[in-house]
Structure formats: structure tokens, C-alpha cells
Amino acid sequence: MLNLTGLMPQIFEAMDVVSREAVGVIPAASRSSKADSVSIGQTLSVPVALPRGTEDIRPGKEPTGKGDDFDRVDVKIEKMKTADPIWWSGDEESSQGELLNAEKQDQITQAMRALSNEIEADIALEGVIAGIGAGNIYGVAGTTPFAGSLTDMAHVRRVMNDMGVPKSERQFVANSIAAANILSLPNITHVEKAGGDTELRTGIIRPIMGLNIWESGGLNPIEAGTASDYLVNGTVEKGAKQINIDTGSGTFKMGNIISFAGDANKYVVAEDVPTGGTVLKIAGGLKQAVADNAAITMEVDTYLPSIAFHRNALLLVCRPPKLPSGGDKALDVKDIIDPVSGLPFQGGLEGDCLQNRLEIRAAGG
């Protein structure tokens, strides 16, 4: 019976290549074995401890605080994907001779790359939307940071300090242009200033100002929508995440930064809205009530973000797809975990007449 054992060297070599590419959000995010066990579409409610206050100690009297101040965040595995299958017939294999293993390794590498890049882009966008939705924005859209100094990193550190973010496990994931600027700074790549040649020789950036530095190709430009002349349809209360709108034209894009007349706060669009749409969803909720017929303004054109966060701020749920009891019709299935990024993949070998196909799969959210 055919199995995947003979392909394991190529699978591990492919994984070793992909794990070292620009997928910085995946290893920077937190993971949970309990969350990784949920089924596709199933909701897992994750408790989040809220800030606590203090009260005076009064002899003979118990504290009045309830002590049950937890919020909860719903987590789902939203996608179960396979990369485009890899097909080989017997004649195709025999025609390749000594090149066969190398060609299969390259194909497996591309399959793993497709899955990891999609997962990376998804979680990167979640980080961008969550950060803006919470009102934590630093920098100017259209101006790439670190152009000449690390002043921007110092201010990112200041923002995190002001928020009370724990000083351990702070992460900074740079888009490719921001990372290039960091690597262009003399105090990073000049050995006598940097205290080593790691960045100069390998391009791996060591921690800066208490932040672990990663690079991500999944931090893509957030394109400006074409929305104009939209108005709020009906008074909307503080905390609302769904707002009825009318009269306008054009589109809102997920990640667009907007504002409402009479409210100085900026908000981020949580879902695309087509031309003529009547419902606008925002991340984080309104920080104050908004009046009926308040104008909606697109605050920022297309921008390319980087993100900074504590590891616990992003939870990546990712696992191999689950097989039914007794297995399926596959000739062989093996689950493998990348030791660098922690990303799990599943390889499935399926048989057909005079040919077989290899599927590389993953589920995540």
C-alpha cells in the first residue's frame, strides 16, 4: 500500500524553507491547545480579565468588589483549506529520474507557502483592525516609519507603556518597507554600533527597546474605499458596532479608517460594504453616541500598516483538518507541525487510476 513515509524528507525540507519566510505574525501570536481543538465554525468563548481597581481596607468589613469582572471574546476556526493538489502519474514520475524528489519538494514548498501566507494575511488583518478599533494608532498614513532613526520605535514603546502592556512578550511586526528601513539604520547594521553582525549577515533583527521584531509579507496595503456622502440612519448609541447608513455611494473596505460628524474618534471598518450598502460594521464599538444624519468621512487613503502588540492580544487557532472515525478513503494521512512557527499542516495521499495526488491542508482562524 502506498504511504507518505517516502515523502517525509521532502515534506520536512519544504516546511523548513517556509517557516523561515516573512510570516512574522504567526510565531508572534499566542496559541491555545484548547482553542486548537474546536471544530470548524464552532465558537470558543475565551475569558479576558478586565482591569481591576482598588479599595480601602476597612477592619471588620469585607471588600465590596465582586471579583467576577471578566469579558469574553469569541474565537472560531473559520477556514479549512487545502492548497492546489499535487498530481503525479507513474509515467510522469519515471520520466523525471533523479530530479523527481527535488521537484516534489518544490511543489510541497509552494503548497505550504500558499496556506501559511493566507493564514498570515488573515491574522495580520485581525491585528490591524483590533488595534485601530481600540484607538491605538501611531504614525501618519503614507509616511513609512524608521526613516533615519528609531524614534518611531521609542514612541511605540511609549504607547504600550501608557496602555500598561506587560513588558515581557511585546511583539513588533513590520511590513516589508518598514523592515527595510530598520535594516538601513547605521546603529542596526554597523557592527561597532550594533554590538554584533546578526542583522548585517542574516537580516534577522534582534529585539529593540523591549520588543521582539518580526517581518511579515502578510501586512498588505489597506486600500481606501470609494465611499462618499453616506449618512448615519437613525441615532446610534455608545458601544454600537453595527450602524445603519443611507444616501451615499461607493464602497467601504475592511480596514478603512473613518469618523462620524460630531465625534473626534476614529474607527475602523470591520467588513466590506458594497455600493449602496445600508449597514456599516466597525471594530471596537462607538466611543460616544452618534446623531441621526451624521456625515461619515473617510479619514485615511490607502495605507500600509505595521503592528505592535502583546503576545496575548492575538490568538491564532490552527490545526490539521479532522478525520472521521475510521479514517477516510486516503491511502495515508500524516499531521506535521513546524517547530519554528508552530503552524500545523496535514498531508493526505489520495489514489486514482494510474496516478495519485498529494494534498497539503490546514484549518485556522
C-alpha positions in Angstrom: 0.0 0.0 0.0 1.3 3.5 -0.9 2.0 5.8 2.0 3.7 9.2 2.8 6.7 7.7 4.5 8.9 8.1 1.4 7.8 11.7 1.0 8.6 12.8 4.6 12.1 14.1 3.8 10.7 16.3 1.1 7.8 17.5 3.4 10.2 18.4 6.2 12.6 20.2 3.9 9.7 22.2 2.4 8.5 23.1 5.9 11.9 24.2 6.9 12.0 26.6 4.0 8.5 28.1 4.5 8.9 28.5 8.3 11.8 31.0 7.8 9.9 33.2 5.3 8.2 36.6 6.1 5.3 35.2 8.2 6.1 37.1 11.4 2.6 37.4 12.9 2.1 33.6 13.1 5.0 33.0 15.6 4.4 36.3 17.4 0.8 35.4 18.2 -0.3 33.2 21.1 -1.6 29.7 20.8 -4.0 27.6 22.8 -4.3 23.8 22.7 -7.9 24.1 23.8 -8.8 26.6 21.1 -7.0 24.5 18.5 -9.3 21.6 19.3 -12.6 23.3 18.2 -14.4 22.2 15.2 -14.8 24.3 12.0 -17.4 27.0 12.6 -17.7 26.2 16.4 -17.4 29.2 18.8 -15.0 29.0 21.7 -15.6 31.7 24.3 -12.2 32.9 25.7 -12.2 34.7 29.0 -10.4 38.0 29.2 -9.6 39.6 32.5 -10.6 43.2 32.8 -8.6 46.0 34.6 -9.1 46.0 38.4 -9.4 48.9 40.7 -8.5 49.2 44.4 -10.5 50.0 47.6 -9.7 50.9 51.1 -9.1 48.2 53.7 -11.6 48.5 56.5 -11.1 46.3 59.5 -14.1 44.1 60.2 -15.6 44.6 56.7 -15.2 42.5 53.6 -14.2 44.1 50.3 -17.2 45.2 48.2 -15.7 44.4 44.8 -17.5 41.4 43.1 -14.3 39.9 41.6 -16.1 38.4 38.6 -15.2 41.1 36.1 -14.3 39.0 33.1 -15.1 39.9 29.5 -15.2 37.2 26.8 -14.0 37.0 23.2 -15.5 34.5 20.7 -12.9 32.6 18.7 -13.6 30.5 15.7 -11.8 28.3 13.2 -13.2 30.0 10.1 -11.3 28.3 7.3 -10.4 24.8 6.4 -8.2 24.8 3.3 -6.1 22.7 1.0 -3.5 24.0 -1.4 -4.0 23.1 -5.0 -3.4 19.3 -5.1 -0.1 17.9 -6.5 -0.8 15.2 -9.1 1.7 12.6 -10.4 1.2 9.6 -12.7 3.5 6.7 -12.9 4.9 7.7 -16.3 5.4 11.3 -15.1 7.4 10.1 -12.2 9.6 7.7 -14.2 10.4 10.4 -16.7 12.0 12.7 -14.1 14.7 10.3 -12.9 16.9 11.9 -10.2 15.0 15.2 -10.4 11.8 13.7 -9.0 12.4 14.2 -5.3 13.6 17.8 -5.8 10.5 18.6 -8.0 8.1 17.1 -5.4 9.9 19.1 -2.6 9.4 22.4 -4.6 5.7 21.6 -5.2 5.2 20.8 -1.5 7.0 24.1 -0.6 4.7 26.1 -2.8 1.6 24.3 -1.2 2.8 25.1 2.3 3.6 28.6 1.3 0.1 29.2 -0.1 -1.5 28.1 3.2 0.9 29.9 5.5 0.6 33.1 3.5 -3.2 33.1 3.7 -3.2 32.4 7.4 -0.6 35.1 8.0 -2.6 37.7 6.0 -5.8 36.8 7.9 -4.3 37.2 11.4 -2.3 40.3 10.4 -5.5 42.0 9.3 -7.2 41.0 12.6 -4.3 42.7 14.4 -4.6 45.9 12.3 -8.4 46.1 12.8 -8.2 45.3 16.5 -5.5 47.9 17.2 -7.3 50.7 15.3 -10.7 49.6 16.7 -9.2 50.1 20.2 -8.0 53.6 19.2 -4.3 52.7 19.4 -2.9 54.4 16.4 0.6 55.9 16.0 2.2 57.4 12.9 1.0 59.1 9.7 -0.5 57.2 6.8 1.7 57.4 3.8 4.8 58.0 5.8 6.9 54.9 6.3 8.4 54.7 9.8 12.1 54.5 10.8 13.3 56.8 8.0 16.6 57.8 9.6 16.2 56.8 13.3 14.4 54.5 15.8 12.3 57.4 17.2 9.2 55.7 16.0 10.0 52.6 17.9 10.5 54.7 21.1 7.0 56.1 20.6 5.5 52.7 20.0 7.1 51.7 23.3 5.7 54.8 25.0 2.2 54.0 23.7 2.5 50.4 25.1 3.8 51.8 28.4 0.9 54.2 28.6 -1.6 51.3 28.0 0.0 49.3 30.7 1.1 46.5 28.4 3.3 44.0 30.2 7.0 44.5 29.3 7.5 40.8 28.5 6.4 39.3 25.2 5.9 42.6 23.4 5.9 42.0 19.7 6.5 44.4 16.7 5.7 43.0 13.3 7.0 45.3 10.5 5.7 45.4 6.9 8.5 44.8 4.3 9.2 48.5 3.8 9.4 49.4 7.5 11.7 46.4 8.0 13.9 47.6 5.1 14.1 51.0 6.8 15.1 49.4 10.1 17.9 47.4 8.4 19.1 50.5 6.7 19.9 52.3 10.0 23.6 52.5 10.8 23.1 51.7 14.5 21.4 48.4 13.5 23.8 47.1 10.8 27.1 48.8 11.7 28.8 46.1 13.8 30.7 48.6 16.0 27.4 50.3 16.9 25.0 47.3 16.9 27.4 45.1 19.1 27.2 42.3 16.6 26.7 41.4 12.9 23.4 39.4 13.1 21.4 42.0 11.2 24.1 42.7 8.7 24.8 39.0 7.9 21.4 37.3 8.3 18.8 40.1 8.1 17.3 38.8 11.4 16.5 41.8 13.6 17.2 41.3 17.3 14.9 42.8 19.9 14.7 46.6 20.0 13.6 48.6 23.1 12.0 45.5 24.6 10.1 44.5 21.5 10.7 41.3 19.6 11.0 42.2 15.9 9.4 40.2 13.1 8.7 40.9 9.4 5.5 40.0 7.6 4.6 39.8 4.0 1.0 39.4 5.1 0.7 43.1 6.2 -0.7 44.2 2.9 -1.9 47.7 1.9 -5.3 48.6 3.1 -7.0 50.1 0.1 -9.1 53.2 0.5 -12.8 52.7 -0.2 -14.7 54.9 -2.6 -17.5 55.8 -0.2 -18.8 59.3 -0.2 -21.9 61.2 1.1 -23.1 58.4 3.4 -25.1 59.5 6.5 -26.0 57.7 9.7 -29.5 56.4 9.5 -31.0 57.0 13.0 -29.4 57.8 16.3 -26.8 55.2 17.4 -25.9 54.6 21.0 -22.5 54.4 22.5 -20.9 51.0 22.1 -22.7 50.1 19.0 -20.7 48.0 16.4 -23.4 48.0 13.7 -24.6 51.3 12.2 -27.4 51.8 9.7 -26.4 54.1 6.9 -28.1 55.7 3.8 -27.9 58.2 0.9 -24.3 57.5 -0.1 -22.4 55.9 -2.9 -19.2 53.9 -3.3 -17.7 51.2 -1.1 -16.2 50.8 2.3 -13.3 48.4 2.6 -12.4 46.3 5.6 -9.6 48.2 7.5 -10.7 51.7 6.2 -10.4 54.4 8.9 -13.5 56.5 9.2 -15.1 59.1 11.5 -18.6 60.4 12.2 -19.5 64.1 12.4 -19.6 65.3 16.0 -17.3 62.5 17.2 -13.5 63.2 17.2 -12.7 59.5 17.5 -11.5 57.4 14.5 -13.0 54.0 13.8 -12.1 51.0 11.6 -14.4 49.3 9.2 -14.8 45.6 10.2 -16.4 44.3 7.0 -16.6 45.4 3.3 -19.7 47.4 2.4 -20.8 47.4 -1.3 -22.1 50.4 -3.1 -25.5 51.4 -1.7 -25.0 49.2 1.4 -27.2 50.0 4.4 -25.2 48.5 7.3 -21.7 49.5 8.4 -19.9 47.4 10.9 -17.0 48.8 13.0 -14.5 47.2 15.3 -14.5 48.1 19.0 -17.8 49.9 19.1 -18.7 53.7 19.2 -17.0 55.6 21.9 -19.9 58.0 22.1 -23.4 58.2 20.7 -23.8 59.5 17.1 -26.7 61.6 15.9 -29.1 60.8 13.0 -27.8 62.1 9.7 -24.2 62.5 10.9 -21.9 62.5 8.0 -19.4 59.7 7.6 -15.9 60.7 6.5 -13.1 58.5 5.1 -10.1 59.7 7.2 -7.2 58.0 5.5 -6.2 57.0 2.0 -4.6 53.7 1.2 -2.0 52.8 3.9 0.5 50.1 4.7 0.4 49.1 8.4 2.8 47.6 10.9 1.5 46.3 14.2 2.8 46.1 17.8 1.1 44.0 20.4 1.5 41.8 23.5 1.6 38.2 22.5 -1.7 37.5 24.3 -3.5 40.2 22.2 -3.7 37.9 19.2 -4.8 34.2 19.5 -4.2 32.1 16.4 -6.4 29.0 16.3 -4.9 26.5 13.8 -4.9 22.7 13.5 -4.9 20.0 10.9 -8.4 19.1 9.5 -10.1 16.4 11.5 -10.6 12.9 10.0 -13.8 10.9 10.7 -13.5 7.9 13.0 -12.1 5.0 10.9 -10.4 7.5 8.5 -11.4 8.4 5.0 -10.5 6.9 1.6 -7.0 8.4 1.6 -4.1 6.0 1.2 -2.2 7.7 4.0 -2.6 10.9 6.2 0.1 12.5 8.3 0.0 15.6 10.6 3.2 17.6 10.9 4.0 20.7 13.0 6.5 23.3 12.0 8.8 23.7 15.1 9.7 27.3 14.1 6.3 28.9 13.6 4.2 26.3 15.4 2.0 26.0 12.3 0.4 22.5 11.8 -0.1 21.0 8.3 -1.7 17.8 7.2 -0.5 15.7 4.2 -3.1 13.5 2.5 -2.2 11.0 -0.2 -5.1 10.1 -2.4 -5.2 7.3 -5.0 -6.7 7.4 -8.5 -6.4 5.3 -11.7 -2.7 5.3 -12.7 -2.0 8.4 -10.6 -2.1 9.8 -7.1 -2.4 13.2 -5.6 -0.9 14.8 -2.6 -3.0 17.4 -0.6 -1.4 19.8 1.9 -4.1 21.1 4.3 -4.6 23.3 7.3 -7.5 24.8 9.3 -7.3 28.2 11.0 -8.9 31.3 12.3 
